[in-house]
Amino acid sequence: MEKIESHRISAVCVTLKNKKESSLGYVKELEDRLDWIAMKHTVPTDWVWEMAQLQ
C-alpha cells in the first residue's frame, strides 16, 4: 500500500506545484487533497503528510 500511496501523493504534489504556487489557494488545496487521501485509505493523516514532505 505504501508504494501506491507514495505515488498518489507524489502525483498530487506535482500537480499542485505545476499550478501557480503563488496562488492563495495552493496550500489549502494541498491540505485538502492530502486529508482526502488519508480518509479514503484510512491511513493516519500524519503519515500522509510525512510522505508529502519527502516529495
mmCIF entry with sequence, helices, sheets and N, C-alpha, C, O atoms, coordinates in Angstrom:
data_MODEL
# 
_entry.id   MODEL 
# 
_entity.id                         1 
_entity.type                       polymer 
_entity.pdbx_number_of_molecules   1 
# 
_entity_poly.entity_id                      1 
_entity_poly.type                           'polypeptide(L)' 
_entity_poly.nstd_linkage                   no 
_entity_poly.nstd_monomer                   no 
_entity_poly.pdbx_seq_one_letter_code       MEKIESHRISAVCVTLKNKKESSLGYVKELEDRLDWIAMKHTVPTDWVWEMAQLQ 
_entity_poly.pdbx_seq_one_letter_code_can   MEKIESHRISAVCVTLKNKKESSLGYVKELEDRLDWIAMKHTVPTDWVWEMAQLQ 
_entity_poly.pdbx_strand_id                 A 
# 
loop_
_entity_poly_seq.entity_id 
_entity_poly_seq.num 
_entity_poly_seq.mon_id 
_entity_poly_seq.hetero 
1 1  MET n 
1 2  GLU n 
1 3  LYS n 
1 4  ILE n 
1 5  GLU n 
1 6  SER n 
1 7  HIS n 
1 8  ARG n 
1 9  ILE n 
1 10 SER n 
1 11 ALA n 
1 12 VAL n 
1 13 CYS n 
1 14 VAL n 
1 15 THR n 
1 16 LEU n 
1 17 LYS n 
1 18 ASN n 
1 19 LYS n 
1 20 LYS n 
1 21 GLU n 
1 22 SER n 
1 23 SER n 
1 24 LEU n 
1 25 GLY n 
1 26 TYR n 
1 27 VAL n 
1 28 LYS n 
1 29 GLU n 
1 30 LEU n 
1 31 GLU n 
1 32 ASP n 
1 33 ARG n 
1 34 LEU n 
1 35 ASP n 
1 36 TRP n 
1 37 ILE n 
1 38 ALA n 
1 39 MET n 
1 40 LYS n 
1 41 HIS n 
1 42 THR n 
1 43 VAL n 
1 44 PRO n 
1 45 THR n 
1 46 ASP n 
1 47 TRP n 
1 48 VAL n 
1 49 TRP n 
1 50 GLU n 
1 51 MET n 
1 52 ALA n 
1 53 GLN n 
1 54 LEU n 
1 55 GLN n 
# 
_struct_asym.id          A 
_struct_asym.entity_id   1 
# 
loop_
_struct_conf.conf_type_id 
_struct_conf.id 
_struct_conf.pdbx_PDB_helix_id 
_struct_conf.beg_label_comp_id 
_struct_conf.beg_label_asym_id 
_struct_conf.beg_label_seq_id 
_struct_conf.pdbx_beg_PDB_ins_code 
_struct_conf.end_label_comp_id 
_struct_conf.end_label_asym_id 
_struct_conf.end_label_seq_id 
_struct_conf.pdbx_end_PDB_ins_code 
_struct_conf.beg_auth_comp_id 
_struct_conf.beg_auth_asym_id 
_struct_conf.beg_auth_seq_id 
_struct_conf.end_auth_comp_id 
_struct_conf.end_auth_asym_id 
_struct_conf.end_auth_seq_id 
_struct_conf.pdbx_PDB_helix_class 
_struct_conf.details 
_struct_conf.pdbx_PDB_helix_length 
HELX_P HELX_P1 AA1 GLU A 2  ? ASN A 18 ? GLU A 2  ASN A 18 1 ? 17 
HELX_P HELX_P2 AA2 TYR A 26 ? LYS A 40 ? TYR A 26 LYS A 40 1 ? 15 
HELX_P HELX_P3 AA3 THR A 45 ? GLN A 53 ? THR A 45 GLN A 53 1 ? 9  
# 
_struct_conf_type.id          HELX_P 
_struct_conf_type.criteria    ? 
_struct_conf_type.reference   ? 
# 
loop_
_atom_site.group_PDB 
_atom_site.id 
_atom_site.type_symbol 
_atom_site.label_atom_id 
_atom_site.label_alt_id 
_atom_site.label_comp_id 
_atom_site.label_asym_id 
_atom_site.label_entity_id 
_atom_site.label_seq_id 
_atom_site.pdbx_PDB_ins_code 
_atom_site.Cartn_x 
_atom_site.Cartn_y 
_atom_site.Cartn_z 
_atom_site.occupancy 
_atom_site.B_iso_or_equiv 
_atom_site.pdbx_formal_charge 
_atom_site.auth_seq_id 
_atom_site.auth_comp_id 
_atom_site.auth_asym_id 
_atom_site.auth_atom_id 
_atom_site.pdbx_PDB_model_num 
ATOM 1   N N  . MET A 1 1  ? 0.821   -1.197 0.000   1.00 0.00 ? 1  MET A N  1 
ATOM 2   C CA . MET A 1 1  ? 0.000   0.000  0.000   1.00 0.00 ? 1  MET A CA 1 
ATOM 3   C C  . MET A 1 1  ? 0.859   1.252  0.000   1.00 0.00 ? 1  MET A C  1 
ATOM 4   O O  . MET A 1 1  ? 0.503   2.240  -0.642  1.00 0.00 ? 1  MET A O  1 
ATOM 5   N N  . GLU A 1 2  ? 1.977   1.233  0.703   1.00 0.00 ? 2  GLU A N  1 
ATOM 6   C CA . GLU A 1 2  ? 2.795   2.434  0.797   1.00 0.00 ? 2  GLU A CA 1 
ATOM 7   C C  . GLU A 1 2  ? 3.278   2.898  -0.567  1.00 0.00 ? 2  GLU A C  1 
ATOM 8   O O  . GLU A 1 2  ? 3.347   4.098  -0.831  1.00 0.00 ? 2  GLU A O  1 
ATOM 9   N N  . LYS A 1 3  ? 3.613   1.949  -1.433  1.00 0.00 ? 3  LYS A N  1 
ATOM 10  C CA . LYS A 1 3  ? 4.097   2.324  -2.761  1.00 0.00 ? 3  LYS A CA 1 
ATOM 11  C C  . LYS A 1 3  ? 2.994   3.040  -3.539  1.00 0.00 ? 3  LYS A C  1 
ATOM 12  O O  . LYS A 1 3  ? 3.243   4.056  -4.187  1.00 0.00 ? 3  LYS A O  1 
ATOM 13  N N  . ILE A 1 4  ? 1.777   2.507  -3.470  1.00 0.00 ? 4  ILE A N  1 
ATOM 14  C CA . ILE A 1 4  ? 0.647   3.124  -4.160  1.00 0.00 ? 4  ILE A CA 1 
ATOM 15  C C  . ILE A 1 4  ? 0.394   4.516  -3.593  1.00 0.00 ? 4  ILE A C  1 
ATOM 16  O O  . ILE A 1 4  ? 0.230   5.476  -4.346  1.00 0.00 ? 4  ILE A O  1 
ATOM 17  N N  . GLU A 1 5  ? 0.362   4.624  -2.288  1.00 0.00 ? 5  GLU A N  1 
ATOM 18  C CA . GLU A 1 5  ? 0.093   5.911  -1.659  1.00 0.00 ? 5  GLU A CA 1 
ATOM 19  C C  . GLU A 1 5  ? 1.175   6.930  -1.986  1.00 0.00 ? 5  GLU A C  1 
ATOM 20  O O  . GLU A 1 5  ? 0.867   8.085  -2.279  1.00 0.00 ? 5  GLU A O  1 
ATOM 21  N N  . SER A 1 6  ? 2.430   6.519  -1.940  1.00 0.00 ? 6  SER A N  1 
ATOM 22  C CA . SER A 1 6  ? 3.515   7.445  -2.245  1.00 0.00 ? 6  SER A CA 1 
ATOM 23  C C  . SER A 1 6  ? 3.374   7.979  -3.660  1.00 0.00 ? 6  SER A C  1 
ATOM 24  O O  . SER A 1 6  ? 3.587   9.165  -3.913  1.00 0.00 ? 6  SER A O  1 
ATOM 25  N N  . HIS A 1 7  ? 3.014   7.095  -4.579  1.00 0.00 ? 7  HIS A N  1 
ATOM 26  C CA . HIS A 1 7  ? 2.838   7.508  -5.970  1.00 0.00 ? 7  HIS A CA 1 
ATOM 27  C C  . HIS A 1 7  ? 1.685   8.500  -6.082  1.00 0.00 ? 7  HIS A C  1 
ATOM 28  O O  . HIS A 1 7  ? 1.789   9.513  -6.774  1.00 0.00 ? 7  HIS A O  1 
ATOM 29  N N  . ARG A 1 8  ? 0.595   8.202  -5.400  1.00 0.00 ? 8  ARG A N  1 
ATOM 30  C CA . ARG A 1 8  ? -0.576  9.075  -5.463  1.00 0.00 ? 8  ARG A CA 1 
ATOM 31  C C  . ARG A 1 8  ? -0.283  10.438 -4.843  1.00 0.00 ? 8  ARG A C  1 
ATOM 32  O O  . ARG A 1 8  ? -0.644  11.474 -5.400  1.00 0.00 ? 8  ARG A O  1 
ATOM 33  N N  . ILE A 1 9  ? 0.373   10.428 -3.689  1.00 0.00 ? 9  ILE A N  1 
ATOM 34  C CA . ILE A 1 9  ? 0.713   11.676 -3.008  1.00 0.00 ? 9  ILE A CA 1 
ATOM 35  C C  . ILE A 1 9  ? 1.679   12.483 -3.870  1.00 0.00 ? 9  ILE A C  1 
ATOM 36  O O  . ILE A 1 9  ? 1.553   13.703 -3.984  1.00 0.00 ? 9  ILE A O  1 
ATOM 37  N N  . SER A 1 10 ? 2.632   11.801 -4.467  1.00 0.00 ? 10 SER A N  1 
ATOM 38  C CA . SER A 1 10 ? 3.583   12.469 -5.348  1.00 0.00 ? 10 SER A CA 1 
ATOM 39  C C  . SER A 1 10 ? 2.851   13.132 -6.507  1.00 0.00 ? 10 SER A C  1 
ATOM 40  O O  . SER A 1 10 ? 3.162   14.263 -6.879  1.00 0.00 ? 10 SER A O  1 
ATOM 41  N N  . ALA A 1 11 ? 1.884   12.428 -7.073  1.00 0.00 ? 11 ALA A N  1 
ATOM 42  C CA . ALA A 1 11 ? 1.115   12.977 -8.187  1.00 0.00 ? 11 ALA A CA 1 
ATOM 43  C C  . ALA A 1 11 ? 0.360   14.231 -7.766  1.00 0.00 ? 11 ALA A C  1 
ATOM 44  O O  . ALA A 1 11 ? 0.294   15.201 -8.521  1.00 0.00 ? 11 ALA A O  1 
ATOM 45  N N  . VAL A 1 12 ? -0.210  14.212 -6.563  1.00 0.00 ? 12 VAL A N  1 
ATOM 46  C CA . VAL A 1 12 ? -0.914  15.390 -6.051  1.00 0.00 ? 12 VAL A CA 1 
ATOM 47  C C  . VAL A 1 12 ? 0.055   16.557 -5.918  1.00 0.00 ? 12 VAL A C  1 
ATOM 48  O O  . VAL A 1 12 ? -0.254  17.675 -6.330  1.00 0.00 ? 12 VAL A O  1 
ATOM 49  N N  . CYS A 1 13 ? 1.226   16.299 -5.344  1.00 0.00 ? 13 CYS A N  1 
ATOM 50  C CA . CYS A 1 13 ? 2.207   17.363 -5.136  1.00 0.00 ? 13 CYS A CA 1 
ATOM 51  C C  . CYS A 1 13 ? 2.686   17.937 -6.459  1.00 0.00 ? 13 CYS A C  1 
ATOM 52  O O  . CYS A 1 13 ? 2.799   19.154 -6.607  1.00 0.00 ? 13 CYS A O  1 
ATOM 53  N N  . VAL A 1 14 ? 2.965   17.073 -7.414  1.00 0.00 ? 14 VAL A N  1 
ATOM 54  C CA . VAL A 1 14 ? 3.433   17.539 -8.723  1.00 0.00 ? 14 VAL A CA 1 
ATOM 55  C C  . VAL A 1 14 ? 2.350   18.356 -9.409  1.00 0.00 ? 14 VAL A C  1 
ATOM 56  O O  . VAL A 1 14 ? 2.628   19.408 -9.986  1.00 0.00 ? 14 VAL A O  1 
ATOM 57  N N  . THR A 1 15 ? 1.117   17.872 -9.347  1.00 0.00 ? 15 THR A N  1 
ATOM 58  C CA . THR A 1 15 ? 0.003   18.589 -9.965  1.00 0.00 ? 15 THR A CA 1 
ATOM 59  C C  . THR A 1 15 ? -0.125  19.987 -9.386  1.00 0.00 ? 15 THR A C  1 
ATOM 60  O O  . THR A 1 15 ? -0.274  20.962 -10.123 1.00 0.00 ? 15 THR A O  1 
ATOM 61  N N  . LEU A 1 16 ? -0.067  20.084 -8.064  1.00 0.00 ? 16 LEU A N  1 
ATOM 62  C CA . LEU A 1 16 ? -0.213  21.382 -7.426  1.00 0.00 ? 16 LEU A CA 1 
ATOM 63  C C  . LEU A 1 16 ? 0.986   22.280 -7.692  1.00 0.00 ? 16 LEU A C  1 
ATOM 64  O O  . LEU A 1 16 ? 0.822   23.487 -7.866  1.00 0.00 ? 16 LEU A O  1 
ATOM 65  N N  . LYS A 1 17 ? 2.189   21.712 -7.728  1.00 0.00 ? 17 LYS A N  1 
ATOM 66  C CA . LYS A 1 17 ? 3.376   22.524 -7.993  1.00 0.00 ? 17 LYS A CA 1 
ATOM 67  C C  . LYS A 1 17 ? 3.369   23.068 -9.409  1.00 0.00 ? 17 LYS A C  1 
ATOM 68  O O  . LYS A 1 17 ? 3.944   24.126 -9.668  1.00 0.00 ? 17 LYS A O  1 
ATOM 69  N N  . ASN A 1 18 ? 2.728   22.364 -10.328 1.00 0.00 ? 18 ASN A N  1 
ATOM 70  C CA . ASN A 1 18 ? 2.655   22.829 -11.702 1.00 0.00 ? 18 ASN A CA 1 
ATOM 71  C C  . ASN A 1 18 ? 1.686   23.998 -11.851 1.00 0.00 ? 18 ASN A C  1 
ATOM 72  O O  . ASN A 1 18 ? 1.738   24.732 -12.838 1.00 0.00 ? 18 ASN A O  1 
ATOM 73  N N  . LYS A 1 19 ? 0.810   24.169 -10.879 1.00 0.00 ? 19 LYS A N  1 
ATOM 74  C CA . LYS A 1 19 ? -0.061  25.337 -10.874 1.00 0.00 ? 19 LYS A CA 1 
ATOM 75  C C  . LYS A 1 19 ? 0.764   26.510 -10.366 1.00 0.00 ? 19 LYS A C  1 
ATOM 76  O O  . LYS A 1 19 ? 1.911   26.332 -9.955  1.00 0.00 ? 19 LYS A O  1 
ATOM 77  N N  . LYS A 1 20 ? 0.203   27.681 -10.390 1.00 0.00 ? 20 LYS A N  1 
ATOM 78  C CA . LYS A 1 20 ? 0.929   28.828 -9.860  1.00 0.00 ? 20 LYS A CA 1 
ATOM 79  C C  . LYS A 1 20 ? 1.031   28.692 -8.353  1.00 0.00 ? 20 LYS A C  1 
ATOM 80  O O  . LYS A 1 20 ? 0.029   28.763 -7.641  1.00 0.00 ? 20 LYS A O  1 
ATOM 81  N N  . GLU A 1 21 ? 2.248   28.495 -7.876  1.00 0.00 ? 21 GLU A N  1 
ATOM 82  C CA . GLU A 1 21 ? 2.440   28.309 -6.443  1.00 0.00 ? 21 GLU A CA 1 
ATOM 83  C C  . GLU A 1 21 ? 2.119   29.577 -5.664  1.00 0.00 ? 21 GLU A C  1 
ATOM 84  O O  . GLU A 1 21 ? 1.889   29.538 -4.455  1.00 0.00 ? 21 GLU A O  1 
ATOM 85  N N  . SER A 1 22 ? 2.107   30.697 -6.372  1.00 0.00 ? 22 SER A N  1 
ATOM 86  C CA . SER A 1 22 ? 1.828   31.955 -5.695  1.00 0.00 ? 22 SER A CA 1 
ATOM 87  C C  . SER A 1 22 ? 0.339   32.142 -5.404  1.00 0.00 ? 22 SER A C  1 
ATOM 88  O O  . SER A 1 22 ? -0.044  33.053 -4.670  1.00 0.00 ? 22 SER A O  1 
ATOM 89  N N  . SER A 1 23 ? -0.499  31.275 -5.983  1.00 0.00 ? 23 SER A N  1 
ATOM 90  C CA . SER A 1 23 ? -1.930  31.430 -5.753  1.00 0.00 ? 23 SER A CA 1 
ATOM 91  C C  . SER A 1 23 ? -2.265  31.148 -4.290  1.00 0.00 ? 23 SER A C  1 
ATOM 92  O O  . SER A 1 23 ? -1.669  30.274 -3.661  1.00 0.00 ? 23 SER A O  1 
ATOM 93  N N  . LEU A 1 24 ? -3.212  31.891 -3.771  1.00 0.00 ? 24 LEU A N  1 
ATOM 94  C CA . LEU A 1 24 ? -3.551  31.804 -2.352  1.00 0.00 ? 24 LEU A CA 1 
ATOM 95  C C  . LEU A 1 24 ? -4.128  30.451 -1.970  1.00 0.00 ? 24 LEU A C  1 
ATOM 96  O O  . LEU A 1 24 ? -3.994  30.023 -0.824  1.00 0.00 ? 24 LEU A O  1 
ATOM 97  N N  . GLY A 1 25 ? -4.767  29.773 -2.911  1.00 0.00 ? 25 GLY A N  1 
ATOM 98  C CA . GLY A 1 25 ? -5.403  28.505 -2.601  1.00 0.00 ? 25 GLY A CA 1 
ATOM 99  C C  . GLY A 1 25 ? -4.464  27.312 -2.642  1.00 0.00 ? 25 GLY A C  1 
ATOM 100 O O  . GLY A 1 25 ? -4.881  26.188 -2.361  1.00 0.00 ? 25 GLY A O  1 
ATOM 101 N N  . TYR A 1 26 ? -3.201  27.538 -2.988  1.00 0.00 ? 26 TYR A N  1 
ATOM 102 C CA . TYR A 1 26 ? -2.259  26.425 -3.176  1.00 0.00 ? 26 TYR A CA 1 
ATOM 103 C C  . TYR A 1 26 ? -2.136  25.556 -1.938  1.00 0.00 ? 26 TYR A C  1 
ATOM 104 O O  . TYR A 1 26 ? -2.328  24.342 -2.007  1.00 0.00 ? 26 TYR A O  1 
ATOM 105 N N  . VAL A 1 27 ? -1.818  26.169 -0.806  1.00 0.00 ? 27 VAL A N  1 
ATOM 106 C CA . VAL A 1 27 ? -1.598  25.399 0.420   1.00 0.00 ? 27 VAL A CA 1 
ATOM 107 C C  . VAL A 1 27 ? -2.888  24.738 0.877   1.00 0.00 ? 27 VAL A C  1 
ATOM 108 O O  . VAL A 1 27 ? -2.883  23.574 1.278   1.00 0.00 ? 27 VAL A O  1 
ATOM 109 N N  . LYS A 1 28 ? -3.983  25.467 0.820   1.00 0.00 ? 28 LYS A N  1 
ATOM 110 C CA . LYS A 1 28 ? -5.271  24.917 1.254   1.00 0.00 ? 28 LYS A CA 1 
ATOM 111 C C  . LYS A 1 28 ? -5.668  23.724 0.393   1.00 0.00 ? 28 LYS A C  1 
ATOM 112 O O  . LYS A 1 28 ? -6.152  22.718 0.911   1.00 0.00 ? 28 LYS A O  1 
ATOM 113 N N  . GLU A 1 29 ? -5.468  23.830 -0.907  1.00 0.00 ? 29 GLU A N  1 
ATOM 114 C CA . GLU A 1 29 ? -5.825  22.728 -1.803  1.00 0.00 ? 29 GLU A CA 1 
ATOM 115 C C  . GLU A 1 29 ? -4.958  21.508 -1.530  1.00 0.00 ? 29 GLU A C  1 
ATOM 116 O O  . GLU A 1 29 ? -5.443  20.377 -1.554  1.00 0.00 ? 29 GLU A O  1 
ATOM 117 N N  . LEU A 1 30 ? -3.675  21.736 -1.270  1.00 0.00 ? 30 LEU A N  1 
ATOM 118 C CA . LEU A 1 30 ? -2.772  20.631 -0.944  1.00 0.00 ? 30 LEU A CA 1 
ATOM 119 C C  . LEU A 1 30 ? -3.217  19.949 0.345   1.00 0.00 ? 30 LEU A C  1 
ATOM 120 O O  . LEU A 1 30 ? -3.259  18.721 0.421   1.00 0.00 ? 30 LEU A O  1 
ATOM 121 N N  . GLU A 1 31 ? -3.549  20.749 1.360   1.00 0.00 ? 31 GLU A N  1 
ATOM 122 C CA . GLU A 1 31 ? -4.025  20.196 2.633   1.00 0.00 ? 31 GLU A CA 1 
ATOM 123 C C  . GLU A 1 31 ? -5.276  19.359 2.422   1.00 0.00 ? 31 GLU A C  1 
ATOM 124 O O  . GLU A 1 31 ? -5.382  18.246 2.938   1.00 0.00 ? 31 GLU A O  1 
ATOM 125 N N  . ASP A 1 32 ? -6.218  19.893 1.666   1.00 0.00 ? 32 ASP A N  1 
ATOM 126 C CA . ASP A 1 32 ? -7.480  19.187 1.427   1.00 0.00 ? 32 ASP A CA 1 
ATOM 127 C C  . ASP A 1 32 ? -7.250  17.862 0.718   1.00 0.00 ? 32 ASP A C  1 
ATOM 128 O O  . ASP A 1 32 ? -7.855  16.851 1.074   1.00 0.00 ? 32 ASP A O  1 
ATOM 129 N N  . ARG A 1 33 ? -6.374  17.863 -0.285  1.00 0.00 ? 33 ARG A N  1 
ATOM 130 C CA . ARG A 1 33 ? -6.133  16.626 -1.034  1.00 0.00 ? 33 ARG A CA 1 
ATOM 131 C C  . ARG A 1 33 ? -5.428  15.586 -0.174  1.00 0.00 ? 33 ARG A C  1 
ATOM 132 O O  . ARG A 1 33 ? -5.756  14.402 -0.243  1.00 0.00 ? 33 ARG A O  1 
ATOM 133 N N  . LEU A 1 34 ? -4.467  16.013 0.631   1.00 0.00 ? 34 LEU A N  1 
ATOM 134 C CA . LEU A 1 34 ? -3.766  15.056 1.484   1.00 0.00 ? 34 LEU A CA 1 
ATOM 135 C C  . LEU A 1 34 ? -4.706  14.488 2.544   1.00 0.00 ? 34 LEU A C  1 
ATOM 136 O O  . LEU A 1 34 ? -4.660  13.295 2.845   1.00 0.00 ? 34 LEU A O  1 
ATOM 137 N N  . ASP A 1 35 ? -5.560  15.348 3.109   1.00 0.00 ? 35 ASP A N  1 
ATOM 138 C CA . ASP A 1 35 ? -6.543  14.873 4.085   1.00 0.00 ? 35 ASP A CA 1 
ATOM 139 C C  . ASP A 1 35 ? -7.504  13.876 3.437   1.00 0.00 ? 35 ASP A C  1 
ATOM 140 O O  . ASP A 1 35 ? -7.879  12.877 4.052   1.00 0.00 ? 35 ASP A O  1 
ATOM 141 N N  . TRP A 1 36 ? -7.900  14.153 2.193   1.00 0.00 ? 36 TRP A N  1 
ATOM 142 C CA . TRP A 1 36 ? -8.819  13.262 1.484   1.00 0.00 ? 36 TRP A CA 1 
ATOM 143 C C  . TRP A 1 36 ? -8.173  11.903 1.253   1.00 0.00 ? 36 TRP A C  1 
ATOM 144 O O  . TRP A 1 36 ? -8.818  10.872 1.439   1.00 0.00 ? 36 TRP A O  1 
ATOM 145 N N  . ILE A 1 37 ? -6.902  11.893 0.848   1.00 0.00 ? 37 ILE A N  1 
ATOM 146 C CA . ILE A 1 37 ? -6.186  10.628 0.645   1.00 0.00 ? 37 ILE A CA 1 
ATOM 147 C C  . ILE A 1 37 ? -6.152  9.836  1.949   1.00 0.00 ? 37 ILE A C  1 
ATOM 148 O O  . ILE A 1 37 ? -6.376  8.626  1.952   1.00 0.00 ? 37 ILE A O  1 
ATOM 149 N N  . ALA A 1 38 ? -5.871  10.522 3.052   1.00 0.00 ? 38 ALA A N  1 
ATOM 150 C CA . ALA A 1 38 ? -5.806  9.853  4.351   1.00 0.00 ? 38 ALA A CA 1 
ATOM 151 C C  . ALA A 1 38 ? -7.158  9.234  4.709   1.00 0.00 ? 38 ALA A C  1 
ATOM 152 O O  . ALA A 1 38 ? -7.216  8.091  5.164   1.00 0.00 ? 38 ALA A O  1 
ATOM 153 N N  . MET A 1 39 ? -8.240  9.982  4.506   1.00 0.00 ? 39 MET A N  1 
ATOM 154 C CA . MET A 1 39 ? -9.565  9.472  4.846   1.00 0.00 ? 39 MET A CA 1 
ATOM 155 C C  . MET A 1 39 ? -9.965  8.315  3.942   1.00 0.00 ? 39 MET A C  1 
ATOM 156 O O  . MET A 1 39 ? -10.487 7.306  4.415   1.00 0.00 ? 39 MET A O  1 
ATOM 157 N N  . LYS A 1 40 ? -9.721  8.457  2.643   1.00 0.00 ? 40 LYS A N  1 
ATOM 158 C CA . LYS A 1 40 ? -10.137 7.434  1.687   1.00 0.00 ? 40 LYS A CA 1 
ATOM 159 C C  . LYS A 1 40 ? -9.463  6.100  1.971   1.00 0.00 ? 40 LYS A C  1 
ATOM 160 O O  . LYS A 1 40 ? -10.086 5.046  1.844   1.00 0.00 ? 40 LYS A O  1 
ATOM 161 N N  . HIS A 1 41 ? -8.206  6.142  2.351   1.00 0.00 ? 41 HIS A N  1 
ATOM 162 C CA . HIS A 1 41 ? -7.452  4.906  2.540   1.00 0.00 ? 41 HIS A CA 1 
ATOM 163 C C  . HIS A 1 41 ? -7.269  4.547  4.004   1.00 0.00 ? 41 HIS A C  1 
ATOM 164 O O  . HIS A 1 41 ? -6.505  3.645  4.345   1.00 0.00 ? 41 HIS A O  1 
ATOM 165 N N  . THR A 1 42 ? -7.983  5.268  4.870   1.00 0.00 ? 42 THR A N  1 
ATOM 166 C CA . THR A 1 42 ? -7.934  5.032  6.315   1.00 0.00 ? 42 THR A CA 1 
ATOM 167 C C  . THR A 1 42 ? -6.500  4.851  6.816   1.00 0.00 ? 42 THR A C  1 
ATOM 168 O O  . THR A 1 42 ? -6.175  3.895  7.520   1.00 0.00 ? 42 THR A O  1 
ATOM 169 N N  . VAL A 1 43 ? -5.669  5.800  6.428   1.00 0.00 ? 43 VAL A N  1 
ATOM 170 C CA . VAL A 1 43 ? -4.304  5.853  6.956   1.00 0.00 ? 43 VAL A CA 1 
ATOM 171 C C  . VAL A 1 43 ? -4.191  7.133  7.768   1.00 0.00 ? 43 VAL A C  1 
ATOM 172 O O  . VAL A 1 43 ? -4.947  8.078  7.543   1.00 0.00 ? 43 VAL A O  1 
ATOM 173 N N  . PRO A 1 44 ? -3.260  7.174  8.705   1.00 0.00 ? 44 PRO A N  1 
ATOM 174 C CA . PRO A 1 44 ? -3.118  8.375  9.526   1.00 0.00 ? 44 PRO A CA 1 
ATOM 175 C C  . PRO A 1 44 ? -2.749  9.591  8.676   1.00 0.00 ? 44 PRO A C  1 
ATOM 176 O O  . PRO A 1 44 ? -1.886  9.511  7.802   1.00 0.00 ? 44 PRO A O  1 
ATOM 177 N N  . THR A 1 45 ? -3.406  10.701 8.940   1.00 0.00 ? 45 THR A N  1 
ATOM 178 C CA . THR A 1 45 ? -3.100  11.932 8.219   1.00 0.00 ? 45 THR A CA 1 
ATOM 179 C C  . THR A 1 45 ? -1.631  12.303 8.389   1.00 0.00 ? 45 THR A C  1 
ATOM 180 O O  . THR A 1 45 ? -1.001  12.800 7.455   1.00 0.00 ? 45 THR A O  1 
ATOM 181 N N  . ASP A 1 46 ? -1.087  12.064 9.575   1.00 0.00 ? 46 ASP A N  1 
ATOM 182 C CA . ASP A 1 46 ? 0.328   12.372 9.815   1.00 0.00 ? 46 ASP A CA 1 
ATOM 183 C C  . ASP A 1 46 ? 1.227   11.598 8.861   1.00 0.00 ? 46 ASP A C  1 
ATOM 184 O O  . ASP A 1 46 ? 2.227   12.125 8.374   1.00 0.00 ? 46 ASP A O  1 
ATOM 185 N N  . TRP A 1 47 ? 0.866   10.345 8.598   1.00 0.00 ? 47 TRP A N  1 
ATOM 186 C CA . TRP A 1 47 ? 1.667   9.524  7.686   1.00 0.00 ? 47 TRP A CA 1 
ATOM 187 C C  . TRP A 1 47 ? 1.628   10.099 6.273   1.00 0.00 ? 47 TRP A C  1 
ATOM 188 O O  . TRP A 1 47 ? 2.645   10.149 5.582   1.00 0.00 ? 47 TRP A O  1 
ATOM 189 N N  . VAL A 1 48 ? 0.441   10.532 5.855   1.00 0.00 ? 48 VAL A N  1 
ATOM 190 C CA . VAL A 1 48 ? 0.297   11.119 4.526   1.00 0.00 ? 48 VAL A CA 1 
ATOM 191 C C  . VAL A 1 48 ? 1.143   12.386 4.420   1.00 0.00 ? 48 VAL A C  1 
ATOM 192 O O  . VAL A 1 48 ? 1.807   12.617 3.410   1.00 0.00 ? 48 VAL A O  1 
ATOM 193 N N  . TRP A 1 49 ? 1.112   13.203 5.475   1.00 0.00 ? 49 TRP A N  1 
ATOM 194 C CA . TRP A 1 49 ? 1.905   14.437 5.464   1.00 0.00 ? 49 TRP A CA 1 
ATOM 195 C C  . TRP A 1 49 ? 3.394   14.127 5.412   1.00 0.00 ? 49 TRP A C  1 
ATOM 196 O O  . TRP A 1 49 ? 4.148   14.818 4.726   1.00 0.00 ? 49 TRP A O  1 
ATOM 197 N N  . GLU A 1 50 ? 3.828   13.085 6.135   1.00 0.00 ? 50 GLU A N  1 
ATOM 198 C CA . GLU A 1 50 ? 5.241   12.699 6.092   1.00 0.00 ? 50 GLU A CA 1 
ATOM 199 C C  . GLU A 1 50 ? 5.640   12.303 4.682   1.00 0.00 ? 50 GLU A C  1 
ATOM 200 O O  . GLU A 1 50 ? 6.711   12.683 4.210   1.00 0.00 ? 50 GLU A O  1 
ATOM 201 N N  . MET A 1 51 ? 4.788   11.544 4.006   1.00 0.00 ? 51 MET A N  1 
ATOM 202 C CA . MET A 1 51 ? 5.076   11.136 2.631   1.00 0.00 ? 51 MET A CA 1 
ATOM 203 C C  . MET A 1 51 ? 5.160   12.355 1.721   1.00 0.00 ? 51 MET A C  1 
ATOM 204 O O  . MET A 1 51 ? 6.015   12.427 0.839   1.00 0.00 ? 51 MET A O  1 
ATOM 205 N N  . ALA A 1 52 ? 4.267   13.308 1.945   1.00 0.00 ? 52 ALA A N  1 
ATOM 206 C CA . ALA A 1 52 ? 4.260   14.514 1.114   1.00 0.00 ? 52 ALA A CA 1 
ATOM 207 C C  . ALA A 1 52 ? 5.537   15.330 1.316   1.00 0.00 ? 52 ALA A C  1 
ATOM 208 O O  . ALA A 1 52 ? 6.063   15.913 0.367   1.00 0.00 ? 52 ALA A O  1 
ATOM 209 N N  . GLN A 1 53 ? 6.026   15.367 2.536   1.00 0.00 ? 53 GLN A N  1 
ATOM 210 C CA . GLN A 1 53 ? 7.241   16.129 2.826   1.00 0.00 ? 53 GLN A CA 1 
ATOM 211 C C  . GLN A 1 53 ? 8.450   15.532 2.116   1.00 0.00 ? 53 GLN A C  1 
ATOM 212 O O  . GLN A 1 53 ? 9.413   16.245 1.834   1.00 0.00 ? 53 GLN A O  1 
ATOM 213 N N  . LEU A 1 54 ? 8.413   14.240 1.826   1.00 0.00 ? 54 LEU A N  1 
ATOM 214 C CA . LEU A 1 54 ? 9.532   13.567 1.177   1.00 0.00 ? 54 LEU A CA 1 
ATOM 215 C C  . LEU A 1 54 ? 9.555   13.793 -0.332  1.00 0.00 ? 54 LEU A C  1 
ATOM 216 O O  . LEU A 1 54 ? 10.537  13.470 -1.000  1.00 0.00 ? 54 LEU A O  1 
ATOM 217 N N  . GLN A 1 55 ? 8.476   14.345 -0.859  1.00 0.00 ? 55 GLN A N  1 
ATOM 218 C CA . GLN A 1 55 ? 8.390   14.525 -2.316  1.00 0.00 ? 55 GLN A CA 1 
ATOM 219 C C  . GLN A 1 55 ? 9.261   15.669 -2.772  1.00 0.00 ? 55 GLN A C  1 
ATOM 220 O O  . GLN A 1 55 ? 9.315   15.967 -3.965  1.00 0.00 ? 55 GLN A O  1 
# 
